[in-house]
């Protein structure tokens, strides 16, 4: 099979790194620079992505489009793509609930072939090897597997049903991200009573517990702007199958207290806890 041209929507920290891996087995990797920030432009250039001026040009030239954007934007972005009658493979790789993925598949069909995707793990840089879980038509998932063959992005196909990959992603997200929020609350409570170091010492005896990694609280704060919407998506997924969503709504509400810490890599544990205590 000839090497495909791919388009990435949009090159955030995960999207740009994933697109760079896909570019290994692609003719070229495109992104649309119109309306994007200087940070996005710098990131895309760093990863060797090729800019185009419009979404129309990206779609006209791309055989495969990968959507990796904030969850709230996923459906509107798919609607824009559908309006331009994209007829290739559309990988819906955002952290959204299965019902939304199925709606997106309905928006894009019958022109495009939709593959449901969910990335579990950190961006594929500095030795990190996330897994892109896939579900959808076999001919399309096989193309995505070939696209990432031999790269730092591993792939795993879960079946043909669109929604399975997103369900797995959100099931993992609901545990992993909520656990990090609980660490912040536990350490914050202990600090207010002057026993935070005692708590950390207790947790250090349990190396299998996130509580033994309180330094990660600062990273959680910096990522809260992304994690909160993901947990809202996971809460909707719980409610859709009759499970109680309240815990995840509460975790998302806690993350919202860090809304002004977006991607702040200089936060300390103390900074993060101070912000958490000030609604």
Secondary structure, 3 states (H helix, E strand, C coil): CCCCEEEEECCCHHHHHHHHHHHHHCCEEEEECCCCCHHHHHHHHHCCCEEECCHHHHHHHCCEEEECCCHHHHHHHHHHHHHCCCCCEEEECCCCCHHHHHHHHHHHCCCCEEEEEEEECCCCCCCCCCEEEEECCHHHHHHHHHHCCCCCCEEEECCCCCCHHHHHHHHHHHHHHHHHHHHHHHHHHHHHCCCHHHHHHHHHCCCCCHHHCCCHHHHHHHHHHHHHHHHHHHHHHHHHCCCCCHHHHHHHHHHHHHHHHCCCCCCCHHHHHHHHCCC
